[in-house]
Amino acid sequence: MSFSNSFSNNFTITHAKKLAAKVATDLKRMQRFYNEPLDSHISNLEAEIIELLKDGYLDNVTYGFQKNGKWIEPTIKYTAKDLANTSGVDDDPGRIKPGADVKGAFFNSYLIYTSSWFNLSSEERNNYKSNLPIKRTGAAEPGVDGYMSQDKTYTSGSKSLNRFTIKK
């Protein structure tokens, strides 16, 4: 008798949904402390990240508050990584800092695509973007008031999202 065991490390929409749900949970905690983003916006951001992760087009995305052209606390940045046949830490979402001063700030997000995205033709990119719930335009990446420090890692399938928060 012989047995065969095969392992596939494909990244599926189910994996993308698991990672996106953790991001959405972080955003709901942010909403609880700072009244933003709204539920409908969280749903759209979650749908966007699912598609971009599934198709391999997300390099990193930042969600948070901007003041004077810079990200301030409580801003979160997620960087997508391939795990290359290794398993990774899978933290629980949370630990959004309460009590940060967001007076005069506004909620925003900033996304950077992978090199695979730029391998698509401009027509393919435009068609893809037309099906996403968030309509993004080009802009310079904002600076940071402080520095970004990795504090969590979310893992599913063959990918992880490393989470960074602003520290002073």
C-alpha positions as CSV (number, residue, x, y, z in Angstrom):
1,M,0.0,0.0,0.0
2,S,1.3,3.5,-0.7
3,F,0.0,6.8,0.3
4,S,0.5,10.2,-1.3
5,N,0.2,13.5,0.4
6,S,0.3,16.7,-1.6
7,F,0.4,20.2,-0.3
8,S,-0.7,23.2,-2.2
9,N,0.1,26.7,-1.0
10,N,-2.3,28.6,-3.3
11,F,-3.7,31.8,-2.0
12,T,-7.5,31.9,-2.5
13,I,-10.3,34.4,-2.0
14,T,-11.0,32.7,1.3
15,H,-7.5,33.5,2.5
16,A,-7.9,37.1,1.3
17,K,-11.2,37.4,3.1
18,K,-9.6,36.2,6.4
19,L,-6.8,38.8,6.1
20,A,-9.3,41.6,5.1
21,A,-11.6,40.7,8.0
22,K,-8.7,41.4,10.4
23,V,-8.0,44.8,8.8
24,A,-11.8,45.6,9.0
25,T,-11.7,44.7,12.7
26,D,-8.8,47.1,13.2
27,L,-10.8,49.8,11.4
28,K,-13.9,49.1,13.5
29,R,-11.8,49.6,16.6
30,M,-10.5,52.9,15.1
31,Q,-14.1,53.9,14.5
32,R,-15.0,53.0,18.1
33,F,-12.4,55.4,19.5
34,Y,-12.4,58.1,16.8
35,N,-15.8,57.9,15.0
36,E,-14.2,57.2,11.6
37,P,-14.2,55.5,9.2
38,L,-17.9,54.9,8.7
39,D,-19.3,51.4,8.4
40,S,-20.0,51.8,4.7
41,H,-16.4,53.0,4.1
42,I,-15.0,50.0,6.1
43,S,-17.0,47.6,3.9
44,N,-15.6,49.2,0.8
45,L,-12.1,49.2,2.1
46,E,-12.5,45.5,3.0
47,A,-13.8,44.6,-0.4
48,E,-11.0,46.5,-2.1
49,I,-8.3,44.7,-0.1
50,I,-9.9,41.3,-0.7
51,E,-9.6,41.8,-4.5
52,L,-6.1,43.3,-4.5
53,L,-4.8,40.6,-2.2
54,K,-6.5,37.8,-4.1
55,D,-5.0,39.0,-7.4
56,G,-1.5,39.9,-6.0
57,Y,-1.7,43.6,-6.6
58,L,-1.4,44.9,-3.0
59,D,2.0,46.0,-1.9
60,N,0.9,48.1,1.1
61,V,-2.0,50.2,2.3
62,T,-2.2,52.9,5.0
63,Y,-5.4,53.8,6.8
64,G,-5.6,56.6,9.4
65,F,-5.7,60.3,10.1
66,Q,-3.8,63.0,8.4
67,K,-3.0,66.5,9.7
68,N,-0.7,69.0,8.0
69,G,0.0,66.6,5.2
70,K,1.3,63.8,7.5
71,W,-0.1,60.6,9.0
72,I,-0.7,60.9,12.7
73,E,-1.7,58.5,15.4
74,P,-3.8,56.3,15.1
75,T,-2.7,55.4,11.6
76,I,-2.1,51.8,10.5
77,K,-0.1,50.5,7.6
78,Y,-0.3,47.0,6.2
79,T,2.4,45.5,4.0
80,A,1.6,42.3,2.1
81,K,4.3,39.6,2.0
82,D,4.6,36.1,0.4
83,L,5.4,33.5,3.0
84,A,7.4,31.3,0.5
85,N,6.3,27.9,1.9
86,T,6.7,28.9,5.5
87,S,4.1,29.4,8.2
88,G,3.8,32.8,9.9
89,V,2.5,34.3,13.0
90,D,-1.2,35.0,12.9
91,D,-2.0,37.6,15.5
92,D,-5.4,38.7,16.6
93,P,-6.5,42.2,15.5
94,G,-6.8,45.0,17.9
95,R,-4.7,47.3,20.2
96,I,-5.7,50.5,18.4
97,K,-4.5,53.3,20.7
98,P,-7.3,55.3,22.2
99,G,-7.1,58.9,23.1
100,A,-4.9,60.2,20.3
101,D,-5.5,63.9,19.3
102,V,-7.3,63.8,15.9
103,K,-8.7,67.3,16.3
104,G,-8.3,69.1,12.9
105,A,-7.3,65.8,11.2
106,F,-9.2,63.8,8.6
107,F,-9.4,60.1,7.9
108,N,-7.7,59.0,4.7
109,S,-6.1,56.0,3.0
110,Y,-3.1,55.5,0.7
111,L,-2.4,52.4,-1.4
112,I,0.7,51.2,-3.2
113,Y,0.4,48.5,-5.9
114,T,2.8,45.6,-6.5
115,S,5.1,45.4,-9.6
116,S,2.6,42.9,-11.0
117,W,0.1,45.7,-11.2
118,F,2.4,47.7,-13.4
119,N,2.9,44.7,-15.7
120,L,-0.8,45.1,-16.7
121,S,-1.6,47.4,-19.6
122,S,-3.2,50.7,-18.7
123,E,-6.4,49.4,-20.2
124,E,-6.3,46.4,-18.0
125,R,-5.6,48.5,-14.9
126,N,-8.4,50.9,-15.7
127,N,-10.9,48.0,-16.2
128,Y,-9.8,46.4,-13.0
129,K,-10.1,49.7,-11.1
130,S,-13.6,50.3,-12.5
131,N,-14.7,47.2,-10.6
132,L,-13.3,48.2,-7.2
133,P,-15.4,50.0,-4.7
134,I,-12.8,52.6,-3.9
135,K,-11.9,55.1,-6.6
136,R,-8.2,56.1,-6.1
137,T,-6.3,58.8,-7.9
138,G,-2.6,59.5,-8.0
139,A,-1.0,61.5,-5.2
140,A,2.3,61.8,-3.4
141,E,2.7,59.6,-0.4
142,P,2.1,61.5,2.8
143,G,4.9,61.7,5.4
144,V,4.6,60.4,9.0
145,D,4.6,62.4,12.2
146,G,6.8,60.0,14.1
147,Y,7.9,56.6,12.8
148,M,6.2,53.3,11.8
149,S,6.7,50.3,14.1
150,Q,5.6,46.8,13.3
151,D,3.3,45.5,16.0
152,K,1.3,42.6,14.5
153,T,1.3,40.1,11.7
154,Y,-1.8,38.5,10.1
155,T,-1.3,35.3,8.1
156,S,-3.5,33.2,5.9
157,G,-2.6,30.8,3.1
158,S,0.7,31.8,1.6
159,K,0.5,35.5,2.5
160,S,0.8,37.7,5.5
161,L,0.0,41.3,6.3
162,N,2.6,43.0,8.5
163,R,0.9,45.7,10.5
164,F,2.7,48.9,11.5
165,T,1.4,51.7,13.7
166,I,2.8,55.2,14.3
167,K,4.9,55.8,17.4
168,K,6.3,59.1,18.6
